[in-house]
Amino acid sequence: MLWNSVRHCVLACLVLAILANSHSLRADTNERPNIIYILSDDMGFSDIGCYGGEIKTPNLDSLAQHGVRFTQFYNTARCCPTRASLMSGLYPHQAGVGHMMDDRGYDGYRGELSRHCVTIPEALKDAGYRSYMAGKWHVTKAINPKSDADKANWPIQRGFDRFYGTIHGAGSFFDPNTLTRDNEFISPFNDPEYGKEDWPGETYYYTDAIADHAARFVREHHYRTGDKPFFMYVAFTAAHWPMHALDKDIAKYEGTYDAGYDAIRDARYKRMIELGLIDADSTVNWPIPDAWKESKFWEWDKRNMEVYAAMIDSMDQGIGRIVASLKETGQFENTLICFLQDNGGCAEGYGRGGIGSERADKPTLPTLPADYLQPDMTPKQTRDGFVMRTGKGSMAGPADTAIGYGRGWATVSNTPFREYKHWTHEGGISTPLIVHWPAKIQRHGELETTPGHLIDLMATAVDVSGANYPATYHDGQAIKPMEGKSLVPLFAKDADTREQFQREAIYWEHEGNRAVRVGDLKLVAKGVKGEWELYNIANDRSEQRDLSSEMPETVAKLAAMWQAYAERANVLPLNPGSNKHDGRASMNLKQTRFKLNMDDKLDRTEAPYIKNKAFAVVADIDAMGDGVIVAQGGSSQGWSLYLKNGKLCFAWTKNGKRTVTTADATISGKQQVTAIVSKPAVVRLKIGEQLVAESKIDGLLDEQPLDGLQVGQDENGAVGPYAVPFPFGGTVNQVVIEMLK
């Protein structure tokens, strides 16, 4: 009896000691920390210096040296699901953003941040926090709102006190679209609050503008409301395509990548092992297939990586200016800073199709006025009148280029993991996480190997702020409970405290790609029809040895866990839109004639309803180059009328199978072109009144395309054999689409 009493007493003391140590990292009412979450865009696990990369990131490296680096932290594999998840502390489908910014007819796929969740600034408001945001929002469809009511999911309406950034998900770094201050669109070239005298260089550059506004918010907060803590969300668009960077930064990396893809990847792999981020026993630095590399256009692709590195370098410089603003205002010591990435390296073929061109000697288009608001993700021209250039040989960097860095370099970025952005293998979902908080974290330069997920960032913010996460919000709406766990125990130096961080599992799903991790075991599949694969991440993080056939009972157990998660978290039906979801009630069933102009866009519900329908497209164009005249749909279902190599083409894609009809005649100048899709499944092309091409297609579409319609470019998945957005080189004066009986 005496021994039992002593044992219980000792255990009680140990528990109290652990809890006391853990809570010592949580600020009391008078010491609530500032919180800054910094998110980069489309970057791989090994890009920054302190995670093995050759890119110069001294400011991030310094935060890592005096903080903690997580080696097994995860995102959701895609930009807007990650942002919705980070902001809400929920899995993305629970927050309404299971795919992108399109409504697929189910609550998990509304393309809008749900009102059944709260954002971090909303959750921290009652704890006395002011909140600021600079950068990319991308959790609402309302990129062209017709009224203030449409801005219900803009940053100011979701809890932020100040906002400078873009509502849309991608765009030019020199002329970003949907650029917004607080609640109003602005042009960077007639902005009285951030003009040329404020720019670090001679040129407006979005990465600079994001960092400068974040630093400004820090200073303004200190001088205006310094008695209150703040939360700030800094969402850079670096290093998302297009590959745009300033000349001074590109110059730093000239020659850095001369050794080629494999040599750079090998060097990263060795550095990662030296840093302790990975080990040779549990990873394989598998060779990059030759098909993923450029040989004929090697100088061009080497330049793409030089520009990519410059983009990250510039972001790091901006982070340095944010840190400097904290130090200048005496707020650095008690600010929790977390840096992470929204998905893995991007293997998309943006701007990489066809043969490019050199920059013209002089502009060929009129100069745009200073107050012009850029409407396009990929501009048609630069502000000073140069036409946009894409394709192999168009050297990335300047404002008149629109190019991505491709699969070869994405494989380097994701060293040594499999797959990329979109997929739930390690290359798609692994992110660095650097945590820095001088006043509370005494682990300097250490690595944390405990798996975590960005859903944990809401729980962490609530924990350190002392906020009460609400059960209801938004006029009494029920709020879903947080899914994440506070990372605070993992900040502690004491190993016993860190061991208190326990979780059942982490889950993923995007576009049918899905996974669940329980301990060291990870079950993962590619696509809706993909078979489950099983890996032991502890000894095979490169996912090279599939254990599913050896451990069928484990596969069944983890698959059942994933299914239960999917059923409760709005994941099902899996990847709607490609599974015959039609939603006729919301489609444009009655309109039979559409008259459209250059740059017009119709979403899925506004576009012509072409399921089992014949139709005709008549376009009046002034052709000065190749590009899309008009396109509807994407790579699964859709059609596109375009010019390629000067010839009129029509692409028809049904259930992923593409048929292209091409005319022999070359087109230039002002012309009227026509495409007729008729029963029984024939495409005819006309130039003027002359029939120039005819071919059979594999039947009319048996479902409405998931993506909408655009005039002058193809912004969604590529319908035709080109790299999106493939903007039209000239003017589309008018397009008329008529449904046929």
Buried (B, 14 or more C-beta within 10 A) or exposed (E): EEEEEEEEEEEEEEEEEBEEBBEEBBBEEEEBBBBBBBBBBBBBBBBBBBBBBBBBBBBBBBBBBBBBBBBBBBBBBBBBBBBBBBBBBBBBBBBBBBBBBBBBBBEBBBBBBBBBBBBBBBBBBEBBBBBBBBBBBBBBBBBEBEEEEBBBBBBBBBBBBBBBBBBBBBBBBBBBBBBBBEEEBBBBBEBEEBEEEBBBEEBBBBBBBBBBBBBBBBBBBBEEEEEEBBBBBBBBBBBBBBBBBBEEBBEBBEEBBEEBBBEBBBBBBEBBBEBEBBEEEBBBBEEBEEEBBBEEBBEBBBBBBBBBBBBBBBBBBBBBBBBBBBEEBEBBEBBBBBBBBBBBBBBBBBBBBBEBEEBEEEBEBEEBEEEEEBBBBBBBBBBEBBBBBBBBBBBBBBBBBBBBBBBBBBBBBBBBBBBBBBBBBBBBBBBBBBBBBBBBBBBEEEBBEBBBBBBBBBBBBBBBBBBEBBEEBBEEEEBBEBBBBBBBBBBBBBEEBBEBBEBEBBBBBBBBBBBBBBEBBBBBBBBBEEEBBBBBBBEBBBBEEBBBEEBEEBBEBBBEBBBEBBEEBBBBBBBBBBEEBBBEEEBBEEEBEBEBEBBBBBBBBBBBBBBEBBBBBBBBBBBBBBBBBBBBBBBBBBBBBBBBEEBBBBBBBBEEEBBBBBBEEEBEEEBBBBBBBEEEBBBBBBBEEEEBBEBEBEBBBEBBBBBBBBBBBBBBBBBBBBBBBBBBBBBBEBBBBBBEE
